[in-house]
Amino acid sequence: MNQDLLSDVLRSVRLRGALYFHVSGTRDWAAEAPPSREIAAAVMPGSEHVIEFHAVISGAGWGAAVGGEPVRLGAGDIILFPHGDAHVISSAPGLRAPADPEGYLARQAKRLPFILHLDAREVRSGKAPGAASDTTLVCGFLGCDLRPFNPLIASLPRLLHLPAGSGQDWAVQCMRQAALEASSLRPGGGAMLERLSEMLFIDAVRQYLNTLPEESNGWLAGLRDRFVGRALTLLHAAPAQPWTVAELGRRVGLSRSAFHERFAGMIGQTPMQYLARWRLQAGAALLRDTAATIAAVAQEVGYESEASFSRAFKRFVGTPPARWRREQAQN
């Protein structure tokens, strides 16, 4: 099989981009973002989880999760915070600025992109000021669902840095043009930014996957493993099938015990635990995107009854499937 599992997951968790800042900084500047959970409702209504990214259009700076080691950023670099950590982008390491969750709410109704200019007056620091800097960035957000099951986010690092020349130069160039078009009110500029951010994230994940050391664990590492990747493909292609560990092992070419140990060690869940979670995620996509009855959805993803599906769904999501479907229709 050649099913694209990354695309499968990204479609099911509703990856989408929105809300942009066109930021310029001069002298000693810093911008600090609060944890994304504090602003998710304002910047990405309807999304459970928000990822923030920054693309350096010109100049240089530093990026870091609050309390983490800073990384040097140059023109053409992209930095992402997949887990939604509070973070700082600044002209020099150690600079801080007041986080402003209310500012996101205030800007929500305004047209995009928001134009921000930062300078030394907005910076607080326990360190000596750095050198003067003239930097321009495009900053944006990506939203996605975490429930019932999103195996991708947990397999990504807290900070993902893509230096210029690593294959994403096209994204920076396109974002520069799209930001100019959006700020000049040319039709389609905002939609271009949204689609570009989604493409940027997907390509960033692919590049990260390509650089993972051979001994890595996690869902992304499992995708490229000869045996685990094959098993994941089988589970995603036919979640309703009555899989057993023995049958999966036979299909991928390992003994039952060897397959179970390899899968659990790499993914962090047993094959049957993964299957149960993926069935719920596939069911959620059907509830959201089709008019199928809950009983039909339950049967489609491998549950023997509507009641057993509803119990499992409520246990993982927190609400029954019928109520969840109504709430999704309102987002």
PAFI-422116 format. One record per residue (C-alpha): z, x, y. Coordinates in steps of 0.5 Angstrom, whole numbers, plus 2048, in hexadecimal, padded with zeros to 3 digits. Last residue first. Layout:
N
{c3=Z&c1=X&c2=Y}
...
This chain:
331
{c3=81D&c1=7DC&c2=835}
{c3=81E&c1=7D5&c2=833}
{c3=81A&c1=7D5&c2=82D}
{c3=81F&c1=7DA&c2=82A}
{c3=825&c1=7D6&c2=82B}
{c3=822&c1=7D0&c2=827}
{c3=820&c1=7D5&c2=822}
{c3=827&c1=7D8&c2=822}
{c3=82A&c1=7D1&c2=821}
{c3=826&c1=7CF&c2=81B}
{c3=827&c1=7D6&c2=818}
{c3=82F&c1=7D5&c2=818}
{c3=832&c1=7DA&c2=81D}
{c3=836&c1=7E1&c2=81D}
{c3=830&c1=7E5&c2=81B}
{c3=832&c1=7E8&c2=814}
{c3=836&c1=7E3&c2=811}
{c3=833&c1=7DD&c2=814}
{c3=82C&c1=7E0&c2=811}
{c3=830&c1=7E1&c2=80A}
{c3=833&c1=7D9&c2=80A}
{c3=82C&c1=7D6&c2=80D}
{c3=828&c1=7DA&c2=807}
{c3=82D&c1=7D8&c2=802}
{c3=82C&c1=7D1&c2=804}
{c3=825&c1=7D0&c2=805}
{c3=824&c1=7D2&c2=7FE}
{c3=822&c1=7D7&c2=7F9}
{c3=821&c1=7DD&c2=7FE}
{c3=81B&c1=7E1&c2=7FE}
{c3=818&c1=7E2&c2=805}
{c3=813&c1=7DC&c2=804}
{c3=818&c1=7D8&c2=801}
{c3=81D&c1=7D8&c2=806}
{c3=817&c1=7D7&c2=80B}
{c3=815&c1=7D1&c2=808}
{c3=81C&c1=7CE&c2=808}
{c3=81D&c1=7D0&c2=80F}
{c3=817&c1=7CC&c2=811}
{c3=811&c1=7CF&c2=813}
{c3=80F&c1=7CE&c2=81A}
{c3=80D&c1=7D6&c2=81B}
{c3=80F&c1=7DC&c2=81F}
{c3=816&c1=7DC&c2=820}
{c3=818&c1=7D9&c2=819}
{c3=813&c1=7DD&c2=816}
{c3=815&c1=7E3&c2=81A}
{c3=81D&c1=7E2&c2=818}
{c3=81B&c1=7E1&c2=811}
{c3=818&c1=7E8&c2=811}
{c3=81E&c1=7EB&c2=814}
{c3=822&c1=7E7&c2=80E}
{c3=81E&c1=7EA&c2=809}
{c3=81F&c1=7F1&c2=80C}
{c3=826&c1=7F0&c2=80B}
{c3=826&c1=7EE&c2=804}
{c3=821&c1=7F3&c2=802}
{c3=825&c1=7F9&c2=806}
{c3=82B&c1=7F7&c2=802}
{c3=827&c1=7F7&c2=7FB}
{c3=825&c1=7FE&c2=7FC}
{c3=82B&c1=800&c2=7FE}
{c3=82D&c1=802&c2=805}
{c3=82D&c1=809&c2=809}
{c3=826&c1=80A&c2=809}
{c3=826&c1=811&c2=806}
{c3=82C&c1=811&c2=802}
{c3=82B&c1=80A&c2=7FF}
{c3=823&c1=80B&c2=7FE}
{c3=824&c1=811&c2=7FA}
{c3=82A&c1=80F&c2=7F6}
{c3=827&c1=808&c2=7F4}
{c3=821&c1=80C&c2=7F2}
{c3=824&c1=811&c2=7EE}
{c3=828&c1=80C&c2=7EA}
{c3=822&c1=807&c2=7E9}
{c3=81E&c1=80D&c2=7E7}
{c3=818&c1=80F&c2=7EB}
{c3=811&c1=80D&c2=7EC}
{c3=810&c1=809&c2=7F2}
{c3=80F&c1=802&c2=7EE}
{c3=814&c1=804&c2=7E8}
{c3=819&c1=805&c2=7EE}
{c3=818&c1=7FF&c2=7F1}
{c3=818&c1=7FB&c2=7EA}
{c3=81F&c1=7FE&c2=7E8}
{c3=822&c1=7FD&c2=7EF}
{c3=820&c1=7F6&c2=7EE}
{c3=81B&c1=7F1&c2=7F2}
{c3=81A&c1=7EA&c2=7F2}
{c3=814&c1=7E9&c2=7F6}
{c3=816&c1=7E6&c2=7FD}
{c3=815&c1=7EC&c2=801}
{c3=80E&c1=7EE&c2=7FF}
{c3=80B&c1=7F3&c2=804}
{c3=811&c1=7F5&c2=807}
{c3=815&c1=7F7&c2=800}
{c3=80F&c1=7FA&c2=7FD}
{c3=80E&c1=7FE&c2=804}
{c3=815&c1=800&c2=804}
{c3=814&c1=803&c2=7FD}
{c3=80E&c1=807&c2=7FE}
{c3=812&c1=80A&c2=804}
{c3=818&c1=80B&c2=800}
{c3=814&c1=80F&c2=7FA}
{c3=80F&c1=814&c2=7FE}
{c3=814&c1=814&c2=804}
{c3=810&c1=813&c2=80B}
{c3=813&c1=80C&c2=80C}
{c3=81A&c1=80E&c2=80A}
{c3=81A&c1=813&c2=810}
{c3=819&c1=80E&c2=814}
{c3=81F&c1=809&c2=811}
{c3=824&c1=80F&c2=811}
{c3=825&c1=816&c2=80E}
{c3=822&c1=81C&c2=810}
{c3=821&c1=822&c2=80B}
{c3=81A&c1=823&c2=80D}
{c3=81B&c1=824&c2=814}
{c3=819&c1=81E&c2=819}
{c3=813&c1=821&c2=81D}
{c3=80E&c1=81C&c2=81B}
{c3=813&c1=816&c2=81B}
{c3=814&c1=818&c2=822}
{c3=80D&c1=818&c2=824}
{c3=80C&c1=811&c2=821}
{c3=812&c1=80E&c2=825}
{c3=810&c1=810&c2=82B}
{c3=809&c1=80D&c2=82A}
{c3=80C&c1=807&c2=828}
{c3=810&c1=807&c2=82F}
{c3=80A&c1=809&c2=833}
{c3=806&c1=803&c2=830}
{c3=80C&c1=7FE&c2=832}
{c3=80C&c1=802&c2=839}
{c3=805&c1=801&c2=83A}
{c3=805&c1=7FA&c2=838}
{c3=80A&c1=7F8&c2=83E}
{c3=807&c1=7FD&c2=843}
{c3=800&c1=7FA&c2=842}
{c3=803&c1=7F3&c2=842}
{c3=806&c1=7F5&c2=849}
{c3=7FF&c1=7F7&c2=84C}
{c3=7FB&c1=7F1&c2=849}
{c3=7F9&c1=7EF&c2=850}
{c3=7F9&c1=7F4&c2=856}
{c3=800&c1=7F3&c2=85A}
{c3=800&c1=7FA&c2=85D}
{c3=806&c1=7FC&c2=859}
{c3=804&c1=7FA&c2=853}
{c3=7FD&c1=7FE&c2=853}
{c3=801&c1=804&c2=855}
{c3=806&c1=803&c2=84F}
{c3=800&c1=802&c2=84B}
{c3=7FD&c1=809&c2=84D}
{c3=803&c1=80D&c2=84C}
{c3=804&c1=809&c2=846}
{c3=7FD&c1=80B&c2=843}
{c3=7FE&c1=812&c2=845}
{c3=805&c1=812&c2=842}
{c3=803&c1=80F&c2=83B}
{c3=7FD&c1=813&c2=83A}
{c3=801&c1=81A&c2=83B}
{c3=805&c1=817&c2=835}
{c3=803&c1=81C&c2=830}
{c3=808&c1=821&c2=830}
{c3=805&c1=825&c2=836}
{c3=80A&c1=822&c2=83B}
{c3=811&c1=822&c2=837}
{c3=813&c1=81C&c2=833}
{c3=81B&c1=81B&c2=833}
{c3=81E&c1=816&c2=82F}
{c3=826&c1=815&c2=831}
{c3=82A&c1=812&c2=82C}
{c3=826&c1=813&c2=826}
{c3=822&c1=80E&c2=822}
{c3=824&c1=80C&c2=81B}
{c3=829&c1=806&c2=81D}
{c3=823&c1=803&c2=822}
{c3=81E&c1=803&c2=81C}
{c3=822&c1=7FF&c2=817}
{c3=822&c1=7F8&c2=81B}
{c3=825&c1=7F3&c2=817}
{c3=827&c1=7EC&c2=818}
{c3=828&c1=7ED&c2=81E}
{c3=827&c1=7F3&c2=822}
{c3=821&c1=7F0&c2=826}
{c3=81D&c1=7F4&c2=82B}
{c3=81C&c1=7F6&c2=833}
{c3=819&c1=7FC&c2=836}
{c3=81B&c1=7FE&c2=83D}
{c3=817&c1=802&c2=843}
{c3=818&c1=808&c2=847}
{c3=812&c1=80B&c2=84B}
{c3=814&c1=811&c2=84E}
{c3=812&c1=815&c2=854}
{c3=816&c1=81C&c2=856}
{c3=817&c1=820&c2=85C}
{c3=81C&c1=825&c2=85B}
{c3=821&c1=829&c2=85F}
{c3=825&c1=82E&c2=85B}
{c3=82C&c1=82C&c2=858}
{c3=832&c1=82A&c2=85C}
{c3=838&c1=82D&c2=859}
{c3=83C&c1=829&c2=854}
{c3=841&c1=824&c2=854}
{c3=83C&c1=81F&c2=856}
{c3=83A&c1=819&c2=85A}
{c3=833&c1=817&c2=85C}
{c3=831&c1=811&c2=860}
{c3=830&c1=815&c2=867}
{c3=82C&c1=81B&c2=863}
{c3=826&c1=816&c2=862}
{c3=823&c1=811&c2=85E}
{c3=81D&c1=80C&c2=860}
{c3=81C&c1=806&c2=85C}
{c3=816&c1=802&c2=85B}
{c3=817&c1=7FC&c2=856}
{c3=810&c1=7FB&c2=852}
{c3=810&c1=7F5&c2=852}
{c3=811&c1=7EF&c2=857}
{c3=818&c1=7ED&c2=858}
{c3=81C&c1=7E8&c2=854}
{c3=820&c1=7ED&c2=850}
{c3=822&c1=7F1&c2=856}
{c3=829&c1=7EE&c2=857}
{c3=82A&c1=7EE&c2=850}
{c3=828&c1=7F5&c2=84F}
{c3=82C&c1=7F7&c2=855}
{c3=833&c1=7F4&c2=852}
{c3=833&c1=7F9&c2=84C}
{c3=833&c1=7FF&c2=851}
{c3=835&c1=805&c2=84E}
{c3=838&c1=80A&c2=854}
{c3=835&c1=811&c2=854}
{c3=836&c1=817&c2=850}
{c3=833&c1=81E&c2=851}
{c3=835&c1=823&c2=84B}
{c3=82E&c1=826&c2=849}
{c3=82A&c1=826&c2=84F}
{c3=825&c1=821&c2=853}
{c3=827&c1=81B&c2=84F}
{c3=826&c1=816&c2=849}
{c3=82D&c1=814&c2=847}
{c3=82F&c1=810&c2=840}
{c3=833&c1=80A&c2=83E}
{c3=830&c1=809&c2=836}
{c3=82B&c1=804&c2=834}
{c3=82A&c1=806&c2=82D}
{c3=823&c1=808&c2=82E}
{c3=824&c1=80C&c2=834}
{c3=81D&c1=80F&c2=836}
{c3=81B&c1=815&c2=83A}
{c3=813&c1=816&c2=83C}
{c3=811&c1=81D&c2=83E}
{c3=80A&c1=81D&c2=842}
{c3=80D&c1=821&c2=848}
{c3=813&c1=825&c2=846}
{c3=81A&c1=823&c2=843}
{c3=820&c1=827&c2=841}
{c3=825&c1=824&c2=83C}
{c3=82C&c1=823&c2=83D}
{c3=831&c1=823&c2=838}
{c3=835&c1=81D&c2=837}
{c3=83B&c1=81A&c2=83B}
{c3=837&c1=814&c2=83E}
{c3=830&c1=815&c2=83A}
{c3=82C&c1=81A&c2=83E}
{c3=826&c1=81B&c2=842}
{c3=824&c1=821&c2=846}
{c3=81F&c1=822&c2=84C}
{c3=817&c1=824&c2=84E}
{c3=812&c1=822&c2=852}
{c3=80C&c1=81D&c2=851}
{c3=80B&c1=817&c2=84C}
{c3=811&c1=818&c2=848}
{c3=812&c1=812&c2=843}
{c3=819&c1=80F&c2=842}
{c3=81B&c1=80A&c2=83C}
{c3=820&c1=805&c2=83B}
{c3=821&c1=801&c2=835}
{c3=824&c1=7FA&c2=835}
{c3=827&c1=7F6&c2=82F}
{c3=828&c1=7EF&c2=82E}
{c3=822&c1=7ED&c2=832}
{c3=822&c1=7E6&c2=834}
{c3=822&c1=7E8&c2=83C}
{c3=820&c1=7EF&c2=83D}
{c3=822&c1=7F2&c2=843}
{c3=827&c1=7ED&c2=845}
{c3=82A&c1=7EB&c2=83E}
{c3=82A&c1=7F2&c2=83C}
{c3=82E&c1=7F5&c2=842}
{c3=834&c1=7F6&c2=83F}
{c3=832&c1=7F8&c2=838}
{c3=82D&c1=7FD&c2=83B}
{c3=833&c1=802&c2=83C}
{c3=833&c1=803&c2=844}
{c3=82E&c1=807&c2=847}
{c3=82F&c1=80D&c2=84C}
{c3=82A&c1=80F&c2=851}
{c3=82B&c1=816&c2=854}
{c3=828&c1=81A&c2=85A}
{c3=829&c1=821&c2=85D}
{c3=823&c1=822&c2=862}
{c3=81E&c1=81C&c2=861}
{c3=81D&c1=817&c2=85B}
{c3=818&c1=812&c2=85A}
{c3=818&c1=80C&c2=855}
{c3=813&c1=807&c2=853}
{c3=817&c1=802&c2=84F}
{c3=815&c1=7FD&c2=84A}
{c3=817&c1=7F7&c2=847}
{c3=814&c1=7F5&c2=840}
{c3=812&c1=7F7&c2=839}
{c3=812&c1=7F4&c2=832}
{c3=814&c1=7F5&c2=82B}
{c3=815&c1=7EF&c2=828}
{c3=819&c1=7F1&c2=822}
{c3=814&c1=7EE&c2=81D}
{c3=80E&c1=7F2&c2=820}
{c3=811&c1=7F9&c2=820}
{c3=814&c1=7F8&c2=819}
{c3=80D&c1=7F7&c2=816}
{c3=80A&c1=7FC&c2=81B}
{c3=80E&c1=801&c2=818}
{c3=80D&c1=7FF&c2=811}
{c3=805&c1=800&c2=812}
{c3=803&c1=7FD&c2=80B}
{c3=7FF&c1=802&c2=807}
{c3=800&c1=800&c2=800}
